[in-house]
Amino acid sequence: FREDWEHFYFKLWKTVSRNRDIKSSSLRGVTDGCKCWITLISSGNSPLILSENTELEPEKSLKVCFRVGQSPEQSLRLRGVIEKNLISLGLGSSTVIEVTPDGQSPANITINLDGFSAPQTFNPTPVNDEEEEKNQPTLEDKKEEAAKDNEENAPNLAWRASYSRLWFARSDALKNRGSLHFKASRIAEAFSCYSRALQLITLLGASFGLAERAQQEDSTKYPCEEYFGIVNAEEYLDLDAESPFTVDPDQIELNGALIEKMHFSLLSNMALCQLKVCCPSSAAKLCSKALQMAPKNERLLSQVSKELIEAKICVKDVVKVLYRRATAYLQLDEYEAGIRDTERLLQLDPSNDAGNKLARQLTLALRSHNADLGQKMKRAFQ
């Protein structure tokens, strides 16, 4: 039912009820990035399409699992609606939603949260207001503390290094999901996945200093997630099976170069999406942002070993982005800027056939443009 899936959107939906299990902690509910194991029951008269290969049959239960936020392209589909209603829900709780697919009558869906995983809690644990007030230093205490060395008095960080590892794994999975959409010519869906991955990797880059400091203060490598509820995973259909985690967040060793590489790749992929939908101006801007991250010295690029190609920005990556920006400049009639990009591209990779062809196209386009301009100037002064 691929054809039906293409048009199966939910413009109308509402939450009918939310039933929280009083035994579950109010502090640990579902948030963005949590993996959820849920049971769905529909009371409608016709099947509801949950994914390209999955239908929710009327009056039948369906067990599925997925990670919240890992399918941004489905925000207006049934999965997106379900994800919105899972937010803040605790273990053992349920919610009932009413959905109205285009061209169909309303149907109620009961969502039971059987289990979920969540990032490790922040450290230290919050305290109540009275205890916090008692712990507030006096004015004299503050003066004494200010006089001491900052490093000696550095407090334990609330941030855990495990957050960063989990964000990177999610970004990588989203990038892979976007590439699957791109290969299937679903450009808007691909761009949505790349954009969400870019949001996560940008936050990761901004907070990476906290992760490094947290790791230095506490060398224990904590698991990235806690699990709530006991479920038999084999009973649940994994909606993210096509784009699973290819990076183990509990094992990966993050560094600045690896984060930059992911950031660079996402900008490059987003630029290609913009070219595909005839938006060369946006594509050129994205390429320029990516190139700002690359080493300016060609020797540094060429010194990346085969073992580090996946972990550092290399010549091949820069050549790809230069080609895409030069293509955008050709479409924008900015021929001289495009020629400069192809010149650098061919310095890095002289045997690049596509680059040589593009360079010739830009040169011919510039000559034609100058000839036309010369004719116009000549007629203007006759």
N, C-alpha and C positions, 0 to 999 in steps of 0.2 A: 504493500500500500504506500509506495514511495510517492505517487502522484497526490494522494490524499494528504500525506504528511506535509507537502510543500505549501498547502493552503490551510493547514489546521492551526488556527490562531485563536486565542481567547481574549477578546476585547472586553468581555463582561465577566466578572467573577466577584465573589464576596465571601468573607469568612462568616459562617453561620454560628459556630461555637468553638471554644477552646477549653479543653478539660485537662488541667494540670494535675499530675500525680502529686499529692501532698507530701509523699515520702521523698520525692526527688529534690535535690538542692536547688534553691532559687538562684544560686550564684553560677551554676553550671548548666547552661542551656545551649542550644544549637546556635552557632555563629557562622559567619562566612569562613569557608575553608574546612568546616567539620565534615567528616564522612558519616552518612546516615544510613541506617538499615531500617526500612519502613514497610508497613503492610497497608495496601490500598484496597478499599472496597467502594465500588460505584453502585449508586441506586438508579442510574439512568436507564433508558430504554434501548440505547445503541452503544456500540463500543466507542471508547475514547482513545485516541492515538497518543501514546506516551513518548515514543521515539520512532525512528525510522523502521524499526523491526519489532516494536512492542505495542500491543493493544491492551487496554483495560476493559475486560468484558463485564457487562452488567451483572450485578449480584454475585460476582466472583471476586475472591481475594487475590491479590498479586503482591508478591514480595520482591522488592527491588532495593538496590543500594546505589549511592552516588555521593560525590563530594560537592557540597554547596559552593556555588561560584565557579565551577569548572566548565560550565556550558553557557557563557554569556549570550551566545547567539540564540538561545532558547528562552529568553526572558519573557516573550509573549506567548510561549507555548505552554502546554500542561506542566512540564517539568519546572519551568520558571515560576508558575503560580504556586506549585507545591513547595518550592524552595522558600518563597516569600513567607509562606505560612508555617514553615518549620522554625524560622528564626525565633530564638529565645525559648523554644519548647524544651521541656525537660524529659528525662528518661521515663518511659511508661505513660507519657501524656499523649493526648490525641487532639485532633482538630477536624472540624467538618467544614468543607468549602462548597459553595455552589458555583458551578461553571456553566457558561453558555457558549458552546462552540458556534462559530458562524454557520447560520442556516439550520441549527438544531435547537431542540428545547432544552431548558436547564436540567442539570443533573447534579446530585449531591455526591461528594467523594469524602469518605472518612479516611483520615491519615493517622495511623498509629506509629509512634516512634518506638521501635523495638530496641534500638541501641545506636550509639554514636561515638565518634572519636572527637577529641578536642585538643587544641594545643595545651602544653603544660601551663599550669597557672603561674601568674606573676608572683614574684618574690620581692619583698616580704609580704606576708598576709596582712590585709587591711585590719585596722583596729577601730574601735568605736570612738566617738567624739570625745568622751570624758577621758579615756586613756590617752588619746592623742594630746589633749590639752595638758595633762600631767607631764607628758614627755617633752613639751615645748621648752627649749632652753631660755634662761633668763637673759637679760641684756648683757650682764657680765660674762655669762657663759659664751655668748655669741662673740664677744670681743676676744676672749681667750682662744676660741676655735679659729677665728680669723687669723690669729697670729701664728698658728701652727702650719706646718707644711701640708699642702693640699693632698699630696699622694698618701701621706701618713693617715690622713683623716677621710680618705675617699670612702663613701658609704657603700654598702652592698647594693648592687644594681638590681632593679626590679626586672630588667630585661634578661632573658635567657637566650643563649646562642642557638638553642633548638628552634626558636621562632624563625630565625633567618634561614636555617637549613630547610625548614618546611616550606617557606615562601619560595625558595629557589626551586624545589621539587615541583611545586604547583605551577610556577612560571614555565618550567620545562615541559610539563604535561600540556599546558595551554598552548604553548608554541607548537607542539606536535599535533594537537587537535586542529589548530589553525591550518597547518600544512595539509592535513587530510582534506579539509574543506577546500583549500586552494586547488589541490590536484583534481577535485571533483567540480572545479569551476564555480564553486559557491564563494564568490569573492567577498561579499558582505559579511558572511558568517566567519570567514577566515580573518578578516580585518578585526571583527569583534573579539575573537580569541586572542589575536596578537596584542590588541589594545589592552585587554585585561591583564595579560602577562606583563606588558610594559608597566602598568600601574604597580604591580607587585614588585617587579625588579627595581623600579625607581625607589619605592619605599625601602627595599632591601639595601640599595646602595646608600641611601641617606642614613640608615640606622646601622650600617655595617661596623662602624666604630664601636657602637654599644655592644655588638655581638662579640667583637674581639676582646673588649675589656672584660665582659662577663666571663669569657672563656679563660682569661688570665687569672681572674679572681677565684674561679672555681673550675678546676680542670676536669671535673666529672662530666662525662658526656651523657647528658640526660636524654631519654627517648623523646622524640619530638611531640608525641601525642599520648594522652590518657584515653582509656576506653571505658565506656559506661554501658552496662548491659551485656549479657551473654547471649550471643546469637550464633547459629550455625551458618557461616557465610555461604556455604554451598547451596543453601536453600534460596538465596537471593540472586536475582538477575542484576548483574553489574552494568549500569547504563554508561559507565565510563570505560568499558572494556576496550573500546577502539583506541583510546588515548590514556593508557594507564601511566602510573609513575615509572619512568625509565631511570630515574635517579633515586636512590635510597636515601631519604632525608636523615636517617639515623647513622649513615656511614660516610656521607660526603664530607670532604674537607674543603670548606669555602675559602676563597681568597678574592682579593680585589680584581685580579685579572679575569677570573672566571665570571664574575658578575658583569664586568665590562663587556666581555665576549657575548654574553646573553643579551645585554642591552643593545649592543651593536647589531646583532642578528635580528632582533625584533624590529628595530628601526628600518633595517634593510628590507625585511619582509613586508612591512607596512607600506614602504615606498613602492614596492612592486605591485601591491594591491591597488594603490592610487593610480599607477600607470595603466593598470588593466581597465580601470573605469574612467580613463581619460581625464585625470586630474593631475597634470604634470607639475603645476605649481606646488601643490602639497607634497608630491613625490620628491621634488628637488629640495624642499625644506627638510624633510625627513632624512634624506641622504646627507645633507649638510650637517645635521645634528650628529649623525653617525660618524662622519669623517672627523668631526672635532674630537672624537674619542680615540681615534687611531693614532699611533705614533707617527710623528711628522718625518722622522728619519727612516729612509728606506732600508738602511742596514739593520735597524731594530726589527723591522717586519721580516726581512729575509732570514734573520737569525733564529726564528721560531722553528724548533725541531719538529719532526713528524709526531713525536710523542705528545707535544704541547699544542698541536694545531687545534684540538678540541677545547683547549683551556685558555688560549690567548688569541687576540686578533692577529690574523696573519695576512700575507700578501693576497691570497685568494679572496679573502673577505673584502679587502679594500678595493681590489679590482672589480669585484661584483658591484659594489656601491658606486664606484666611479662610472661604470657603464650605465647604471640606472639613472644617475644624475645627468650624464651626458645625453641620454635618450630623452629625459625630461626637458633639457635645454633645447634640443632639436625641435620638440613639439612647441616650445615657447618662443621659437625664433631667436633664441639667445645663442647664436652660433659660435661666437668667439669664446664664451664661457664653456660651451660644450667641447670645443677643440682643445682648450686647456686641460679639461678632464681626460680626454682621450690621449693627449700627449703624456700625461702622468701615468695613465693606465698602461700605455705601451712601454714606458720606461720600466714599469714593474713586471710586465709580461709581454715582451716583444712579439711572441708567436700567437697572441690571442687573435684568432680570426674574426670573431664578432667585433672586437675593439677596432681592428683595422678597417673593417667594413663601415662601422659607424663613423670613424674618422673621415673616411672618404665622403660619406653622405653629408657630414657637417661642412666639409671644405667646399663641396659642390653647392650646397645650399647657401653658404656665405658668398661665393662668387656670383651666384644668381641674384642674391639680394643686393649686392653692391652694384651689379650691372643695372638692375631695375632702378636703384636709387640714382645712379648716374644719369639714366635716361630722363627721370623725373626732374632732376636738377637742370639738365640741359634744356628741357622744354620750358622750365620756369623762367629761364633767363633769355629765351629767344624773343 
